[in-house]
């Protein structure tokens, strides 16, 4: 009988918590090989933007401990682009066959954590562009 009286108290103390989920909207460029014109957000539009820029590429391999250091370097370089507003450079990461889904999630988490606005995924490459400079 005492256990029946204690049960509601225990259920009240250890009640389950409701989790809140964060949703990230990620728009990928369209494959424009089937499109008649270069309209919208397509591979060729992104390639044209990349054409005149200096691209710093980091290659992710099969060694996870080295990949962690490479992703830390990527995060630092992406922050430099964001704060310096250098529109002549781009930082990219090549996701090789040995790269995992976790590596991709880490890249997206870096973008969300540091509040980057301009990044894209094209094929096996993940690129970060600098922020558009604001007027002083």
N, C-alpha and C positions, 0 to 999 in steps of 0.2 A: 504494500500500500504506500509506503514511503517513497519507493522508486517511482510510482506514478505521479507523486507530487513534485518530485525533483526533475522529472523528465521535461515538463514545460519550461522550467527555469533554465535547464541546460540548452534546450532548443533556442530559447531567446538569447542566451549568451553567445552561442556558437552558430548563429544564423548565417546562411550563405550570403556572400557579398555579390552584388551585381557588377559585372565587368563592363567597362565602356570600351568600345572598339573605335579605332581611328582608321579611316578609309583614305587612301591616297589615290588621287585620280592621275593616271599615267597614260598619256596619249602617245602612241607610237606612229611614226611616219608611215604613210601608205607606200606600197610597192608600186611605183609609177610605170612599170613596164606594160601594164594593161591600160593605162590611162592615156587618152589622146593628147592632153595638154599638161603642162606643169603647174597645175593649180592646186592650192591647198598645201597641206603639210606632207610633203613627199620626200623620198630619198634624194631625189635630184636637187630639191630646194636646200636640204641640209648639206649636201655635198658642195653646192655652190657657195654656201656660207663658209664652209671649211676650206675652200680652195685657196684663199689668200692668207690664211692664218698659219702661225707657227704652232705645230701640234706637239705637245709633250706627251708621249705615250708610255704608259706603265704596263708591262706584261705580267699577267698573273699566271703562275705555273702550278705545279703539283705539290709544292712544299707549303703547307699551311702556315708554318711559323714565319716563313719569308713573306708569304702573302699578307700576313697581318701587318708587317712593317711596310710593305708596299702600299697597303690601303691607308695606313697612317700618313705616309708621304703624299698620297693622292689627296687626302683630306686637307693637308696643309697647303698644297699647291692650289687646290680649289678655293680655299679661303683667300689666298693671295690674289687670285683672279677677281674674287668678289669685292675685296676692299680696295684694290688698286684700280679697278675698272679698266684694265688693259684689254681692249677689244681686239688686239692683234694676236693674242695667244689663246690656245685652247688646251685643256688637259683631258687626256683620254686614257681609258683602261681597256686593254685587250683581254677579253674573257676567252681563254683557251679551252680546249677539250677537257682539260683536267680541272677547270674551274667548276665550282659547285654553285648550286642555287643560293647557298648561304653567302657566297661572295657577292652575288648580285644584290641580295637583300642588304648586305652591309653597305654597298654603294648607295642604294636608295635611302637607307637610314642616315648616311652621312649628308645626303642632300636635304633631308627633312630636318635633321638636327641643326645644320648650319644655315637653313632657310635659303637655299639656292633656288633660283627661279628658272634658270635656263640650263636644261640638260636634256640629253636624248640618248636613245639606244638605236644604233644602226648595225644590223648584223651581229657581229661579235664585239663591237666597240661601243663603249659607254663614254660619251663626251660631256664635258661641262664647259659652258661658255661664261664669259664675264658678264657682270651686270651692266646695263646700259648706264653710262655716266650721267649723273644729275648735274644740273646747273648750280654753280656756286653763288 
